[in-house]
Amino acid sequence: MTNRQMMPLQDKIIRNSNFTEVALGFDLKQVHLEASRCLDCKDPRCVKACPVKINIPKFIKEILEEKYEVAYQTIYEDNILPSVCGRVCPQENQCEGDCILGIKFESVSIGALERFLGDYSLKHQIFKQENIIDNGHKVAVIGSGPAGLSFAASIRRLGYKTDIYEALHDYGGVLRYGIPEFRLPKAVVGQEIQRLESLGIQFNKNTIIGKTLTVEQLMKEYDYKALFIASGAGLPRSLNIQGENLNGVYYANEFLTRVNLMKAYQFPKHPTPVKVGDTVCVVGGGNVAMDAARVAKRLGSKNVFILYRRDMNALPARKEEVEHAVEEGIEFNLLLNPVEIIGKDYEVQAVKAEIMELGELDQSGRHRPMPTGQFKTIKIDSCIIAIGQSPNPILKNTTKDLKTDKKDRIMVKGYQTSIPGVFAGGDIVTGAATVIEAMGAGKCAAEEIDKYIKDTFS
Ligand SMILES: Cc1cc2nc3c(=O)[nH]c(=O)nc-3n(C[C@H](O)[C@H](O)[C@H](O)COP(=O)(O)OP(=O)(O)OC[C@H]3O[C@@H](n4cnc5c(N)ncnc54)[C@H](O)[C@@H]3O)c2cc1C
């Protein structure tokens, strides 16, 4: 059996001071070697494990036959963002996690092959115009993240006039404002989204539903037969400790948005500076924390460390992201729980943290962090809080009868909310999850809404 191909990476010494992409993609030889490892299983478990059900063995076979354009079309039928997903999906928990080959050897590198095809199609401008026949009905989408985009493409293909309303001044949700450039170049996001416009989807930016327009207005005054809410979980969770409002304390979403969407890393060319200083503390152990830490390093901080209340084994971030962070010089201050951010003259100066020890296993299967009553103070210049996100309550607060749970997630049956004709999916329903899960929700919601409209209006 041929070994799994290794993804070529930008040199670790060089890359932590630039924003260009870390993972460079397979060359054609690697693509063929990797594709040749697929066993073409009769009952492909990889397809079942993919939330959008891409026909993986088929596109891999087409790669081996050098039919790259056909292979791309195979993916595109089920996934409108292959270049994005090939880069950011946690494949180890999805398609690759269930690859039979992974039992005895290493699984096929499906994500890298998907990325190759997505990029091939962008490079060679391969895109088949679809012949869509309008069915006379209109639907609206709130949010242009992966859930909203996937929904829009699926429902538009069924003939619905589809309008997306996006609060920000650019489209893509977390793909645009959250995931850093060096993991997901914005040019890739932009090009894949642009293709959706050619399907006839109407994009409306700078439109906050709940402020510019309400859900009620969209349904009553704009004649939409149904509405899909895909507004994500963009509200940062706070630590609720003293000092959180000092200058130099950021929430990861705000920090990453300034850097990505507002291009702070190109200051002064783009007028949004982000001041980080020499020593940066990032609180949290997930993917968002790793992204924030790696961005802070690239902005020029000398010492960037993760402050996390458990140990290295319990970090919720993807293994690959942790490895990349370590390679780039990010330090890990573990078993520490922040209790105060200390400042002077409104500026952050230090973080005080309680030293923890590992206790019994908790429900998540990880050792519970137990307070020891001992504390440590570390001098810092800025602090980035990355301990999770929740849905923004604006839609709940402005939409009568829209039921949400205690965490402000919209409650649904299937994808139907408590209001007839209003559906929801993605992070706004599940809480923070993954790109491909949000896309899967968008795709399935389109089928459900199509049925609802046909049953209700014909
Ligand atoms: C920093 C970061 C890194 C991540 N990295 C990965 C990764 O590597 N791999 C992975 O699979 N997942 C990753 N995730 C998670 C993943 O990005 C999300 O699960 C996914 O984007 C959710 O998609 P969504 O469409 O539901 O919401 P979002 O992507 O959040 O999109 C929601 C959109 O709705 C808009 N919106 C919100 N409210 C309104 C309103 N009232 N009116 C109009 N528009 C509105 C928002 O501006 C946004 O554009 C990451 C998340 C973050 C924050």
The ligand as a Gaussian input file, in Angstrom:
#p B3LYP/6-31G(d) Opt

LIG

0 1
 C      -12.428000      31.590000      13.998000
 C      -13.233000      30.400000      13.558000
 C      -12.585000      29.365000      12.912000
 C      -13.301000      28.245000      12.489000
 N      -12.643000      27.259000      11.822000
 C      -13.332000      26.217000      11.322000
 C      -12.690000      25.220000      10.546000
 O      -11.489000      25.252000      10.332000
 N      -13.444000      24.197000      10.051000
 C      -14.792000      24.125000      10.262000
 O      -15.429000      23.215000       9.742000
 N      -15.435000      25.038000      11.011000
 C      -14.742000      26.092000      11.537000
 N      -15.396000      27.029000      12.288000
 C      -16.839000      26.902000      12.511000
 C      -17.628000      27.248000      11.233000
 O      -17.048000      28.345000      10.590000
 C      -19.093000      27.513000      11.554000
 O      -19.625000      26.343000      12.146000
 C      -19.885000      27.853000      10.290000
 O      -19.369000      28.996000       9.652000
 C      -21.355000      28.073000      10.613000
 O      -22.015000      28.485000       9.454000
 P      -23.349000      29.342000       9.525000
 O      -23.721000      29.621000       8.100000
 O      -24.359000      28.672000      10.378000
 O      -22.962000      30.697000      10.269000
 P      -21.869000      31.830000       9.982000
 O      -20.717000      31.342000       9.229000
 O      -21.643000      32.457000      11.299000
 O      -22.661000      32.860000       9.061000
 C      -23.746000      33.593000       9.549000
 C      -23.915000      34.847000       8.717000
 O      -25.129000      35.478000       9.103000
 C      -24.924000      36.887000       9.193000
 N      -25.919000      37.410000      10.117000
 C      -25.990000      37.235000      11.454000
 N      -27.066000      37.861000      11.949000
 C      -27.686000      38.468000      10.899000
 C      -28.827000      39.291000      10.781000
 N      -29.564000      39.611000      11.846000
 N      -29.171000      39.759000       9.553000
 C      -28.425000      39.446000       8.458000
 N      -27.312000      38.667000       8.532000
 C      -26.959000      38.187000       9.716000
 C      -23.502000      36.979000       9.720000
 O      -22.944000      38.251000       9.467000
 C      -22.805000      35.864000       8.956000
 O      -22.322000      36.325000       7.714000
 C      -14.691000      28.152000      12.752000
 C      -15.341000      29.176000      13.450000
 C      -14.633000      30.294000      13.846000
 C      -15.350000      31.398000      14.584000

